[in-house]
Amino acid sequence: MAAPAARERLWPVLAAAAFAAVAALALAGAMITAPPVVTQHLTGESGVSLDDAPLSETPLEEAP
């Protein structure tokens, strides 16, 4: 009598695929619902003075 054939288990593969799908959907939802990083651009036309901007956001001046 022949020995029964070894069966491959499918549930670890399905669990990994389901986890990857849930993680991808969660990250996509977070990217869509997250507020934008920059909410107001620092331009002279918007009423925000460039002189009041933090030092890291001031434009660089050219050397004489």
N, C-alpha and C positions, 0 to 999 in steps of 0.2 A: 504494500500500500504506500502511496506517495505521501510525503509530508505536505501539510497545507502551505500554500504560498504566503510569504510575508506580505502584509498589507502596509502601505504607506499611510501614515496618519496625516490627515488634511487640516485638522483644527488649528495647529500652530501657524500654518500659512494663512489661514483665514483670519485668525486673531491679529497677526501682524499687519495684514492688509486693512483690516477694519480700523486698527489703531492709527495707521498712516492716513487713512481717509478722514477720520475724525480730527486728527491733529491738523491736517491741511485745511479743513473747513473752519476750524476754530481760529487758526492764524489768519485766514482770509477774512473772516468776520471781524477780527480785531483790527486788521488793516483798513477795512472799510469804515468801521465805526469810530476809529481814532480821530481826534481832532488834528487839523493840519499843524505842522511844526511852526510855520511862520503865519501869524494871523494878520499882520499889518506890515507892509513894506515901508522902508524908510526912504521916502522920496520927498522932495521939496513941494510937490503938488498935493500931497495928501494932508498937509497941515502939520505934519510932524517934523520938527526941526532936526537937521542932521547934527547940530551942535549939542543937542540933548541926548544923543545916542550913546550907548555904552562904548567904551574904548575899543572893544573887540569888533564892533560893527561899523566903526567910522571908516570912510574910504582912505586908502593910502595916498599920501601926497608925494609927488615926484620930487626928487632931489634937485636943487638948483644947478 
